[in-house]
Amino acid sequence: MKRNMLLLLIIISLFSFTYKQSRIRTRVIGQAIDFDENWRFLKGNPVGASSVNFDDSKWQVVQLPHDWAITGPVEIEGDANTGKLPWRGEGWYRKSFIIGREDKGERVYFIFYGIMAFPVIYINGHKAGSWDYGYNSFYIDATEWIKFGEKNVIAIYVDTRKHQSRWYPGAGIYRKVEMYILDEIHLQPWGIVVTTSEVGKNKAIVKVKSLVVNQGNTERRVTIETSLISPEGQEIAQKKESLPVAPDTEVEFNQTFEVSHPQRWDINSPKLYKVRTVLKKEGVLCDMRNTEFGIRTFKFTTDDGFHLNGRRVQIKGVNLHHDQGPLGAAFYPRAMERQLEILRNMGVNAIRTSHNMPAPELLTFCDKMGFIVYNEAFDKWTERWRGTADLLPDTDFKEFMNRQIKNFVERDRNHPSVVLWSVGNEMYDIEMNKEKGAFEKLKMVIQLFHKYDPTRPVTLTCFMQKSIKFGHSALYDVQSWNYGGKYIYAYQADSTKPVLCSESSSAISTRDYYEFPLVKNKTYFSDSLQISSYDLHAVEWGDIPDWEFYRLEENPYACGEFVWSGFDYIGEPTPYNNYYVRKGKITKAQASRSSYFGIIDLCGIPKDRYYLYRSYWAPEKTTVHILPHWTWPGREGKIIPVYVYTNGDSAELFVNGKSYGVKAKKRDETVSLLEKYEKDYYCILDRYRLRWENVIYEPGEVRVKAYKSGHLLATAVRKTVGTPAEIRLTPDRSKIHADGYDLSYILVEAVDKYGVVNPHTNSIVKFLVGGPAVIAGVGNGNPQSKTPFVSNKCPLFHGKAMLIIRSLRNKKGTINVTAVCKKLTSGYTEIISY
């Protein structure tokens, strides 16, 4: 009897647990329902996986966002250009859920913000929709197949085999999924459009367009109540309008407001207003939407660069790929926010979303933090020309582009940070007009952008200088050119269109790695499989940062630059890539798995180059950075060049108290340095750096006193490090939200007894995490590392590594983190999840 009762209790508890996890609460008007928990995943393509009764009990339980490839295993001889990870294949996701009977008669929508790639959506065994381009967002109306008050199953088939990529694309449902339970009369998803005009000191005109959909069977009279909310949260205006809406139709409401003494959205003061849209049918609330927007003016000029709110603003931008380092393609908002925080400290004010539609949260952060955005839709379009747009040979080009651009623009057009749309990147066939109708295709795509957003300019990101003669600049609004000062030649050919440098530099380096003697050729790469951090290397088509600074100084009509790249990313490990393998210079196993391009390494640890940019881009911030480190056993008495990156104009160097003299930046040239570019490539260095090339190494201390306008600015010190004694853990935040998404990045360092990092320590550290958190990822910034990104251990790289922990949903408490390393005192830290 007791045994039967126990069995009954277990069955009831299991049923209750499943029901609790899958039941969708009655809708809250105007709010999305989080749909990211309790999915089941299987890599492969089992027969019948779309059916309701398919047995998925042995599948892996996952929470979205989910990148199935980031856990590995690492393919040692795999494709280096895409990160040596198993992203190519098929997979299935399934989730059971219940929507209450009380919601019968409502409409059920799902918004998918990013699935890599070619997803097919099934609801209760019926195909409810599909998509192709893995970087775009899309939505489906699933109402037809929903069973209210009963169990429902959503199954999603994903196939990345047809996707082409030049970098790591990730795989699976790598961004969030939202469910909306809507009245039959509702606001269309992405159906609110806010535009501003006549923006001045005393007033601004705000126009709000609201698209209302009637999916019912009868005509209804609906009322739109639109309120404007100030940045301080006060309602400053309201308007009402009523119209009849016939069944199975859409009606557009247009309302105009005048805002007195508008507060501008700006990079230094990103003031955000809000439109609150309330929809009522016959007096009863049926939908609601809050839409943030900004009031600002901007212009890409032909003779004075980029203007924001009437003043010139130099674009100091970076390119960002979509992966989040050790997290892979899985998009966690905190990971993106942290990247932007690090970039802002460097002086960055602009982001290019290379080369795809970003997660919408990126734009939300840029709105709130004050970054301008170059919002790019595609890389290359077609497979024949190495396209990554999932545009297959049998796809209708016009239909595909209309569908992709419509979703992209409608989703992103209210973000004040977005100032430029890009139709694509480095499309050889289009630029060179290689195929019949190439320019006609380009013109059509540009027109689609203008159709869905007539308020912003459109660009094509170009790279073939010889294509200038074909005159494609006449088709778009802003000329964007990659590398080599090509924007200068483009401007000479067509000065009626503004120009900017959409990809600059492509300098490459490995964090905290140094080689001697220093190179005399930017493209000399040793067999170490690493690249010296003296910042003297660049790819053949690129340049060290100094030349890009100088070109823009010499050509102030240009709007600025977007550096390739802000962070290292998975894949494209130039020069130690597939090309080097084919040339026989390295083996497949030797090829790296992540890039060297980043100003910041794969884990978010700044390289030396970070401080060069900061010293130039953020002159108001005190920067005095010495390189290299000062621990060189075996090099006593040998030359170790010392470089200093500072916002000062001069500095004096001391080694153990002995002065090596004062160096000052040289800006008194009588002829353009560009005339020396070919014969004396490194002649530019003394304009932006301070160098002591003949310093004799002796253990002890290097001290630099930096000066600005003759006054002491700051002092910096590098010391010879002692034997590593302990592991130090430094979390970027000691408190995180118990929402299942929030992260803490914990810097792991091997330090001596004085707390100084030992740059020669590469020992393995093991992590023990207790409390309401899990390990989300580990890494060390080494492009050569083959360590799994999801692991409880990681080798240090030049004395450093990164542990990323993720909170658990609705589980609060203290998270205990211990880092254990042989022969060193363990590190410990605590983080509160609340």
C-alpha positions in Angstrom: 0.0 0.0 0.0 2.8 2.4 1.0 4.7 1.5 -2.1 1.7 2.2 -4.3 1.1 5.5 -2.6 4.7 6.5 -3.1 4.5 5.6 -6.8 1.3 7.7 -7.1 3.0 10.7 -5.4 6.0 10.4 -7.8 3.7 10.3 -10.8 1.7 13.3 -9.6 4.8 15.3 -8.8 6.3 14.6 -12.2 3.1 15.6 -13.9 2.9 18.8 -11.8 6.5 19.6 -12.7 5.9 19.2 -16.4 2.7 21.1 -16.3 4.2 23.9 -14.3 7.1 24.3 -16.7 5.0 24.2 -19.9 1.9 26.2 -19.0 1.6 29.6 -20.5 -0.1 32.1 -18.2 -3.1 34.1 -19.5 -1.8 36.9 -21.7 -0.7 40.2 -20.2 -1.8 42.8 -22.8 1.2 44.3 -24.6 3.8 42.0 -23.1 5.9 39.3 -24.7 5.9 35.9 -23.1 9.4 34.5 -22.5 9.6 31.3 -24.5 13.3 30.4 -23.8 13.0 27.7 -21.2 12.7 23.9 -21.3 13.5 23.1 -24.9 14.8 19.7 -25.9 17.5 19.4 -28.5 19.0 16.7 -30.7 21.6 17.0 -33.3 20.6 15.0 -36.3 17.4 14.4 -38.2 15.3 11.5 -36.8 12.2 10.5 -38.7 9.0 11.9 -37.3 10.6 14.5 -35.0 7.9 17.0 -36.0 5.0 14.9 -34.7 3.2 15.6 -31.4 3.8 12.2 -29.9 7.4 11.8 -30.9 9.5 10.6 -27.9 12.0 13.3 -27.1 12.6 12.3 -23.5 16.2 11.4 -24.1 17.0 14.6 -25.8 19.2 17.2 -24.2 17.3 19.9 -22.2 18.5 23.3 -23.2 17.7 27.0 -22.5 17.7 29.5 -25.3 19.8 31.1 -26.6 21.5 27.9 -27.7 24.5 27.4 -30.0 24.8 23.7 -30.5 28.4 23.9 -32.0 30.1 25.9 -29.3 30.5 23.0 -27.0 32.5 21.2 -29.6 34.3 18.9 -29.9 37.1 21.0 -31.4 38.0 19.6 -34.8 41.8 19.9 -34.7 42.2 19.5 -38.4 38.8 21.2 -39.2 38.1 24.4 -41.1 40.1 27.1 -39.4 38.2 29.8 -41.2 35.0 28.8 -39.3 36.6 28.1 -36.0 37.2 24.3 -36.2 33.8 23.7 -34.6 31.0 21.3 -35.7 28.5 23.9 -36.8 27.5 22.3 -40.1 24.7 19.8 -39.8 21.0 19.2 -38.9 19.2 19.6 -35.6 15.8 19.6 -33.9 14.3 21.6 -31.1 11.1 20.6 -29.4 9.0 22.2 -26.6 5.7 21.3 -25.0 3.4 24.1 -23.7 -0.2 24.7 -22.7 -2.2 27.9 -23.4 -5.3 28.2 -21.1 -8.8 27.8 -22.5 -9.5 31.3 -21.3 -7.4 32.5 -24.2 -9.3 30.8 -26.9 -10.3 33.2 -29.6 -7.0 35.1 -29.3 -4.2 35.0 -31.8 -0.8 33.3 -31.0 2.3 34.7 -32.6 5.9 33.6 -32.3 8.9 35.9 -33.0 12.2 34.2 -33.7 15.1 36.7 -33.5 17.7 34.4 -35.0 18.0 30.8 -36.0 21.0 29.5 -37.9 19.8 28.4 -40.4 16.9 27.5 -42.8 14.5 26.7 -39.9 11.2 25.0 -40.5 8.6 25.5 -37.7 6.0 22.9 -36.8 3.0 23.4 -34.5 1.4 20.2 -33.4 2.8 18.4 -36.4 1.7 21.0 -38.9 4.2 23.1 -40.8 3.5 26.6 -39.6 6.3 28.5 -41.3 9.9 28.6 -42.4 12.7 31.0 -43.0 16.1 30.9 -44.7 18.6 33.7 -43.8 20.1 32.7 -40.4 20.8 36.3 -39.2 17.4 37.8 -39.7 14.4 37.9 -37.4 10.9 36.7 -38.4 7.5 35.9 -37.0 4.7 33.5 -37.6 1.0 33.4 -36.7 0.5 30.0 -35.2 -3.1 30.4 -34.2 -4.5 27.9 -36.8 -2.8 25.0 -35.2 -3.0 25.9 -31.4 -5.1 23.8 -29.1 -6.2 26.0 -26.2 -6.3 24.2 -22.8 -4.4 21.2 -24.2 -0.8 20.2 -24.7 0.9 21.8 -27.7 4.2 20.9 -29.2 6.4 23.3 -31.2 9.2 21.5 -33.2 11.8 23.3 -35.1 14.1 21.8 -37.7 17.4 23.5 -38.4 19.7 22.8 -41.3 23.1 24.6 -41.5 24.5 22.5 -44.3 23.4 24.9 -47.0 24.7 28.0 -45.2 28.0 29.3 -46.4 30.4 31.3 -44.1 33.8 32.9 -43.9 33.7 33.0 -40.1 32.1 31.0 -37.3 28.3 31.4 -37.8 27.1 29.3 -34.9 24.2 26.8 -35.2 20.7 26.5 -33.8 18.3 28.9 -32.0 21.0 31.3 -31.0 18.8 34.3 -30.1 15.6 34.6 -28.0 12.1 33.4 -28.9 9.0 35.3 -27.8 5.4 34.3 -27.8 2.6 36.9 -28.0 -1.1 36.1 -27.2 -3.0 38.9 -29.0 -6.5 40.0 -29.4 -8.0 39.4 -32.9 -7.6 43.2 -33.3 -4.0 44.1 -32.5 -1.0 46.2 -33.4 1.1 44.5 -36.1 4.5 43.2 -34.8 7.0 46.0 -35.6 4.0 48.1 -36.7 4.8 51.3 -34.9 6.9 53.8 -36.8 8.2 57.0 -35.1 9.9 59.7 -37.2 11.1 63.2 -36.3 11.4 66.3 -38.4 11.8 70.1 -38.1 14.1 69.5 -35.1 15.3 72.7 -33.6 16.1 74.2 -30.3 12.6 75.3 -29.5 10.5 72.5 -31.1 10.5 69.2 -32.9 7.8 67.5 -34.9 7.2 63.8 -34.0 5.1 61.7 -36.3 3.7 58.3 -35.2 2.3 55.7 -37.6 0.5 52.8 -36.0 -0.6 49.8 -38.1 -3.7 48.0 -36.7 -4.7 44.5 -37.9 -8.2 43.0 -37.7 -8.0 39.2 -37.9 -11.6 38.8 -36.8 -14.8 38.2 -38.8 -16.6 41.5 -38.1 -15.9 45.1 -38.6 -14.9 46.9 -35.3 -14.4 50.5 -34.4 -11.1 50.9 -32.7 -9.4 53.8 -30.9 -5.7 54.6 -30.8 -4.5 56.5 -27.8 -1.0 57.7 -28.3 1.0 59.4 -25.6 4.5 60.9 -25.7 6.6 60.3 -22.6 9.6 62.5 -21.8 13.1 61.1 -20.9 12.1 61.8 -17.3 9.0 59.6 -17.6 6.4 62.4 -17.7 3.5 62.3 -20.2 3.9 65.5 -22.3 1.3 64.9 -25.0 -1.6 62.6 -25.9 -3.9 62.2 -28.9 -6.8 59.9 -29.7 -8.2 58.8 -33.0 -11.0 56.3 -33.9 -11.6 54.5 -37.1 -13.6 51.4 -38.3 -11.5 48.4 -39.2 -13.0 45.9 -41.6 -12.4 42.2 -41.1 -9.1 40.8 -42.5 -7.7 44.2 -43.2 -5.0 46.6 -41.9 -5.6 50.3 -41.0 -2.9 52.9 -40.6 -3.2 55.6 -38.0 -1.1 58.7 -38.4 -0.7 61.2 -35.6 1.6 64.3 -35.3 2.9 65.9 -32.2 4.9 69.0 -31.5 7.5 68.7 -28.7 8.7 72.0 -27.1 12.4 72.4 -26.3 13.3 68.8 -27.3 16.0 67.0 -25.5 18.4 65.6 -28.1 19.6 62.1 -28.4 23.4 62.3 -28.7 26.4 60.2 -28.2 27.3 62.2 -25.1 23.7 62.5 -23.8 21.5 59.8 -25.3 18.1 61.1 -24.2 15.2 58.7 -25.1 11.6 59.5 -25.4 8.8 56.9 -25.5 5.6 56.5 -27.5 2.9 54.7 -25.5 0.3 53.2 -27.9 -3.0 52.0 -26.4 -5.4 50.2 -28.7 -9.1 49.8 -27.7 -12.0 48.2 -29.5 -15.3 49.6 -28.5 -13.7 51.0 -25.4 -12.1 47.8 -24.2 -8.3 47.6 -24.1 -7.0 45.0 -26.5 -3.3 45.9 -27.2 -0.5 48.1 -25.9 3.0 49.0 -27.1 5.9 51.1 -25.7 8.3 52.3 -28.4 11.5 54.2 -27.5 12.8 56.8 -29.9 15.2 59.7 -30.0 15.0 63.2 -31.3 18.2 64.1 -33.2 19.4 65.3 -36.6 22.3 63.8 -38.5 23.9 64.3 -41.9 26.7 62.7 -43.8 28.2 65.8 -45.5 30.4 65.9 -48.6 33.0 68.4 -47.2 32.9 68.2 -43.4 32.4 64.6 -42.4 29.5 63.4 -40.2 27.3 65.9 -38.4 25.1 65.0 -35.3 22.8 67.6 -34.0 24.5 70.3 -36.1 28.1 69.7 -35.1 30.8 67.6 -36.6 31.4 64.3 -34.9 34.4 62.2 -36.0 33.3 58.6 -36.3 35.5 56.4 -34.2 34.0 53.1 -34.9 34.7 49.4 -34.8 33.4 46.4 -36.7 31.8 43.6 -34.6 31.1 40.1 -35.7 28.1 38.4 -34.0 29.8 35.8 -31.9 30.5 36.5 -28.2 33.8 34.6 -27.9 33.6 31.6 -25.6 29.8 31.9 -25.7 29.7 31.4 -29.4 26.8 32.8 -31.3 24.4 32.4 -28.4 23.3 36.0 -27.7 23.3 37.1 -24.0 22.5 40.7 -23.5 25.1 41.2 -20.8 27.8 39.9 -23.0 26.9 42.6 -25.6 26.6 45.3 -22.9 30.1 44.4 -21.6 31.6 44.7 -25.0 30.2 48.1 -25.5 31.4 49.2 -22.0 34.9 48.1 -22.9 34.8 49.9 -26.2 33.3 53.1 -24.8 36.3 53.3 -22.4 38.6 53.2 -25.4 36.8 56.1 -27.1 34.6 54.2 -29.5 31.4 56.0 -30.6 30.2 53.9 -33.5 29.5 50.2 -34.3 29.2 48.5 -37.7 27.2 45.3 -37.5 29.5 43.4 -39.9 28.2 41.6 -41.8 24.6 40.8 -40.9 21.5 41.9 -39.0 22.4 42.1 -35.3 20.4 41.0 -32.3 18.0 43.9 -31.6 19.4 44.2 -28.1 22.6 45.5 -29.6 20.7 48.5 -30.9 18.8 49.0 -27.7 22.2 49.2 -25.8 23.5 51.6 -28.4 20.4 53.8 -28.0 20.9 53.9 -24.2 24.7 54.2 -24.2 25.1 56.7 -27.1 26.7 54.8 -30.0 25.8 55.4 -33.6 25.2 52.3 -35.8 26.1 51.4 -39.3 23.4 48.7 -39.7 24.5 46.1 -42.2 22.2 43.5 -43.7 24.4 41.1 -45.6 27.9 40.1 -46.5 28.2 38.9 -50.1 24.8 37.9 -51.6 25.2 34.9 -53.8 26.9 31.5 -53.3 28.8 31.8 -56.5 30.7 34.8 -55.1 31.2 33.3 -51.6 27.9 34.6 -50.4 26.7 34.2 -46.8 23.2 35.5 -47.2 21.5 32.1 -47.6 20.4 33.2 -51.1 20.4 29.9 -52.9 20.6 29.5 -56.7 16.9 28.6 -57.0 15.7 31.4 -54.7 13.6 34.3 -56.2 16.0 37.2 -55.7 13.4 40.0 -55.6 11.0 38.1 -53.2 13.9 37.1 -51.0 15.3 40.7 -50.7 11.9 42.2 -50.2 11.1 39.8 -47.4 14.5 40.2 -45.7 14.8 43.9 -45.9 11.1 44.5 -44.8 11.7 42.5 -41.6 15.1 44.1 -41.0 14.1 47.7 -41.4 10.7 47.4 -39.7 12.3 45.8 -36.7 15.2 48.4 -36.4 13.9 51.7 -37.8 12.8 53.3 -34.5 16.3 53.1 -33.0 17.9 56.6 -32.9 21.4 55.0 -32.9 20.9 53.7 -36.5 22.1 56.3 -39.0 23.0 54.2 -42.0 21.8 51.0 -43.7 24.2 48.8 -45.6 23.0 46.5 -48.4 26.1 44.3 -48.3 29.8 43.9 -48.0 32.6 43.5 -50.5 30.4 42.1 -53.3 32.9 41.7 -56.2 30.2 40.7 -58.7 28.1 43.8 -57.9 30.9 46.3 -57.7 32.6 45.1 -60.9 29.2 44.7 -62.7 30.3 41.2 -63.5 26.9 39.7 -64.4 24.1 41.0 -66.4 21.8 43.1 -64.3 24.2 43.5 -61.4 23.6 47.2 -61.0 19.8 46.7 -61.6 19.8 44.3 -58.6 21.8 46.8 -56.5 19.4 49.6 -57.4 16.4 47.5 -56.6 17.7 46.5 -53.1 18.6 50.2 -52.3 15.0 51.2 -53.3 13.6 48.6 -50.9 15.5 50.1 -48.0 14.2 53.5 -49.0 10.7 52.1 -49.3 10.6 50.8 -45.8 12.6 53.7 -44.4 12.8 56.9 -46.4 14.5 58.8 -43.5 18.0 57.2 -43.6 20.8 57.0 -46.2 21.8 53.7 -47.7 25.3 52.5 -48.6 27.2 49.6 -50.3 30.4 48.6 -48.5 33.0 48.5 -51.3 36.6 47.1 -51.6 37.6 47.0 -55.3 39.3 50.3 -56.1 39.2 49.6 -59.8 35.4 49.4 -59.6 35.2 53.1 -59.0 35.2 53.7 -62.8 31.9 51.9 -63.2 30.1 54.7 -61.3 28.1 52.6 -58.8 28.3 55.5 -56.3 25.5 57.2 -58.2 23.1 54.5 -56.9 23.5 54.9 -53.2 23.8 57.8 -50.7 27.1 57.3 -48.8 30.4 55.9 -50.2 31.8 53.3 -47.8 35.3 51.8 -48.6 37.4 49.2 -47.0 41.2 49.7 -46.5 44.1 51.4 -48.1 42.6 54.9 -48.1 40.4 53.9 -51.1 37.8 56.4 -49.9 40.2 59.1 -51.0 40.2 57.9 -54.6 36.4 57.3 -54.4 36.0 60.9 -53.3 38.2 62.2 -56.0 36.0 60.4 -58.5 32.7 61.5 -57.0 32.8 64.4 -54.5 29.0 64.7 -54.6 28.7 61.7 -52.2 30.0 61.6 -48.6 32.7 59.0 -47.9 33.8 57.0 -44.9 36.2 54.2 -44.1 34.0 51.2 -43.4 36.9 48.8 -42.6 40.2 50.3 -41.5 43.6 48.9 -40.4 43.3 45.1 -40.0 46.3 45.2 -37.8 46.9 41.9 -36.1 48.5 40.8 -32.8 48.4 38.3 -30.0 47.7 39.7 -26.5 50.9 40.0 -24.4 53.1 38.2 -26.9 56.3 39.8 -28.1 59.0 38.8 -30.5 62.6 40.1 -31.0 64.0 41.7 -33.0 61.1 43.9 -34.1 59.9 43.4 -37.7 60.7 45.7 -40.5 57.9 44.5 -42.7 54.2 44.6 -41.7 53.5 41.2 -43.3 56.4 39.2 -41.9 54.9 36.4 -39.8 57.1 34.0 -37.9 56.6 30.3 -37.5 55.5 30.9 -33.8 51.9 30.9 -34.9 51.5 34.1 -32.8 51.9 37.7 -33.7 53.9 40.2 -31.7 52.0 42.8 -29.8 54.3 45.7 -30.7 51.6 46.6 -33.1 53.8 46.6 -36.2 51.9 43.9 -38.1 49.0 44.2 -40.5 47.6 42.1 -43.3 48.7 42.8 -46.9 45.6 44.9 -47.7 45.6 46.7 -44.3 47.7 49.0 -42.2 48.8 49.7 -38.7 46.4 52.1 -36.9 48.8 55.1 -37.2 48.3 55.3 -41.0 44.5 55.3 -40.6 44.7 58.2 -38.1 46.9 60.2 -40.4 44.9 59.7 -43.6 41.7 60.9 -41.8 43.6 64.0 -40.4 44.7 64.7 -44.0 41.2 64.3 -45.4 38.7 65.9 -43.0 35.9 65.6 -45.5 35.8 61.9 -44.6 33.3 60.9 -41.9 35.7 58.6 -40.0 36.5 54.9 -39.7 35.3 51.6 -38.5 38.3 49.5 -37.4 38.6 45.8 -38.3 38.0 44.7 -35.6 36.9 45.6 -32.1 37.2 42.1 -30.7 38.8 39.0 -31.8 36.2 36.5 -33.1 36.0 32.8 -33.8 37.3 31.9 -37.3 39.2 33.9 -39.9 42.6 33.4 -38.2 44.6 35.4 -40.7 47.5 34.7 -41.4 47.5 31.2 -39.9 44.5 30.1 -41.8 43.4 27.8 -44.6 45.3 29.8 -47.1 48.5 29.1 -45.2 47.6 25.4 -45.1 47.1 25.3 -48.9 50.4 27.0 -49.4 52.1 24.3 -47.3 53.3 26.8 -44.7 51.5 25.2 -41.8 49.5 22.0 -41.3 45.7 21.8 -40.7 46.4 21.1 -37.1 48.6 24.1 -36.7 46.0 26.5 -38.2 44.5 28.7 -35.5 40.8 28.8 -34.6 40.2 32.5 -33.8 41.3 35.8 -35.3 44.2 38.1 -34.5 42.4 41.2 -35.7 40.8 42.4 -32.5 41.9 45.4 -30.5 40.6 43.3 -27.6 41.1 39.5 -27.4 38.4 36.9 -27.7 37.6 37.0 -23.9 37.4 40.8 -23.7 40.9 41.4 -22.3 42.5 44.5 -24.0 45.6 44.1 -26.1 48.3 46.8 -26.2 46.7 48.2 -29.3 43.6 49.2 -27.2 45.7 51.8 -25.4 47.0 53.2 -28.7 43.5 53.8 -29.8 42.4 55.2 -26.4 45.3 57.6 -26.4 44.2 59.0 -29.7 40.4 58.6 -29.6 39.9 59.6 -26.0 42.4 62.5 -25.4 40.4 63.6 -22.4 41.2 60.4 -20.5 44.6 59.9 -18.9 46.4 57.1 -20.7 50.0 56.0 -20.0 50.6 52.4 -21.2 54.0 50.7 -21.3 54.8 47.7 -23.4 56.1 45.1 -23.2 56.1 43.6 -19.8 59.3 43.6 -17.9 60.0 40.0 -17.1 62.5 38.5 -19.5 64.7 35.8 -17.9 67.6 35.0 -20.2 67.6 38.4 -22.0 69.6 40.3 -19.4 71.9 42.7 -21.1 70.0 42.5 -24.4 67.9 45.1 -26.1 64.2 45.3 -25.3 62.5 48.2 -27.1 60.0 50.0 -24.9 56.9 51.7 -26.4 54.5 54.1 -24.6 51.0 54.9 -25.7 49.8 58.1 -24.0 47.5 61.0 -24.5 50.4 63.1 -23.4 52.8 64.7 -25.9 56.1 63.6 -24.3 57.5 61.3 -21.7 60.7 60.3 -19.9 61.7 56.7 -19.4 63.6 55.3 -16.5 65.0 51.8 -15.9 65.9 51.2 -12.3 66.2 54.9 -11.9 68.4 55.5 -14.9 66.9 57.9 -17.5 66.8 56.9 -21.1 65.8 60.4 -22.0 62.7 62.3 -23.1 60.8 61.4 -26.2 58.1 63.6 -27.8 55.6 63.0 -30.5 56.6 64.4 -33.8 54.1 66.5 -35.7 56.3 69.0 -37.4 56.7 67.3 -40.8 56.9 69.7 -43.7 55.6 67.2 -46.4 52.9 64.7 -46.2 54.0 61.4 -44.6 52.0 59.6 -47.2 54.8 60.4 -49.7 57.0 58.1 -47.6 54.4 55.3 -47.2 56.1 52.9 -49.6 59.7 53.5 -48.8 59.6 54.1 -45.1 56.5 52.4 -43.8 57.2 52.9 -40.1 58.0 56.6 -40.4 54.5 57.3 -39.0 55.2 55.8 -35.6 56.6 58.8 -33.8 53.6 60.9 -34.6 51.3 58.7 -32.3 53.7 56.7 -30.1 56.7 57.3 -27.9 59.6 54.8 -28.6 62.9 53.9 -26.9 64.3 51.4 -29.3 67.6 50.6 -27.5 66.7 49.9 -23.9 69.0 47.3 -22.3 67.0 44.8 -20.2 67.8 44.4 -16.6 65.4 43.1 -14.0 63.7 45.6 -11.8 61.4 48.5 -12.8 60.5 50.5 -15.8 59.0 53.8 -15.0 57.5 56.4 -17.3 56.6 60.0 -16.5 54.3 61.4 -19.2 53.8 65.1 -19.8 51.2 67.2 -21.6 51.8 70.8 -22.5 54.9 70.7 -20.2 53.0 69.5 -17.2 53.3 66.1 -15.5 50.3 64.0 -16.7 50.8 60.7 -15.0 53.3 58.0 -14.1 53.2 54.4 -15.1 55.3 51.5 -13.9 56.2 48.0 -15.1 58.0 45.6 -12.7 59.8 42.4 -13.1 57.5 39.7 -11.7 58.4 37.1 -9.1 57.5 33.4 -9.0 53.7 32.9 -9.4 52.2 32.5 -5.9 48.4 32.4 -6.2 45.4 32.6 -8.5 43.5 35.9 -8.3 39.8 36.1 -9.4 38.3 39.4 -10.3 34.6 39.4 -11.4 33.4 42.3 -13.5 30.3 42.4 -11.4 29.7 41.0 -7.9 25.9 41.0 -8.2 23.9 39.5 -11.1 20.2 39.0 -11.7 18.7 35.5 -11.1 17.0 35.5 -14.5 18.9 32.7 -16.2 20.6 35.1 -18.7 22.8 37.4 -16.6 26.6 36.8 -16.6 29.6 37.6 -14.6 33.0 37.6 -16.3 35.7 36.6 -13.9 39.2 37.5 -14.8 41.6 34.7 -13.8 45.3 35.7 -13.2 48.4 34.0 -11.8 50.1 36.6 -9.6 53.3 36.8 -7.5 53.3 37.6 -3.8 53.0 41.3 -4.6 49.9 40.8 -6.8 51.7 41.3 -10.2 50.6 39.1 -13.1 53.2 36.6 -14.3 53.1 36.7 -18.1 55.0 33.4 -18.5 52.5 31.3 -16.6 50.4 29.0 -18.8 49.3 26.5 -16.2 45.8 24.8 -16.3 43.3 26.2 -13.8 40.3 24.1 -12.7 37.1 25.9 -11.6 34.6 24.9 -8.9 31.3 26.7 -9.0 28.8 26.3 -6.1 25.4 27.9 -5.7 22.8 29.1 -8.2 25.0 29.4 -11.3 26.6 27.4 -14.1 29.7 27.8 -16.2 28.7 29.4 -19.4 32.2 29.5 -21.0 35.9 29.7 -20.5 38.7 31.1 -22.6 42.2 32.6 -22.6 42.5 34.7 -25.7 45.0 32.4 -27.4 44.1 32.0 -31.1 46.0 28.7 -31.0 44.1 27.2 -28.1 42.1 24.1 -28.7 40.6 24.0 -25.2 36.8 23.5 -25.3 34.9 26.8 -24.7 32.5 25.0 -22.3 34.6 23.3 -19.7 35.5 23.4 -16.0 39.1 24.0 -16.7 41.3 26.3 -18.9 45.0 26.9 -19.3 46.2 30.4 -18.6 47.6 32.4 -21.5 50.4 34.8 -20.5 49.1 34.5 -17.0 45.4 35.2 -17.8 42.1 33.5 -18.6 38.4 34.2 -18.3 35.7 32.3 -16.6 32.1 33.2 -17.5 29.3 32.1 -15.2 25.6 32.4 -15.8 22.8 32.7 -13.2 20.0 30.2 -12.9 16.4 31.4 -13.3 14.6 32.3 -10.1 17.3 30.8 -8.0 18.8 33.4 -5.7 21.8 33.2 -3.3 25.5 33.3 -3.1 27.6 31.8 -5.9 31.0 30.5 -4.7 33.8 30.3 -7.2 37.1 28.6 -6.6 40.0 28.4 -9.0 42.6 25.6 -8.4 46.0 25.5 -9.9 48.9 23.2 -9.0 51.6 24.7 -6.8 49.6 27.9 -6.5 47.3 29.2 -3.7 43.7 28.8 -5.0 41.6 31.8 -5.9 38.2 32.4 -4.5 35.4 34.9 -5.0 31.7 35.3 -4.3 28.9 36.6 -6.4 25.4 37.4 -5.3 22.5 36.3 -7.6 19.4 38.3 -6.7 
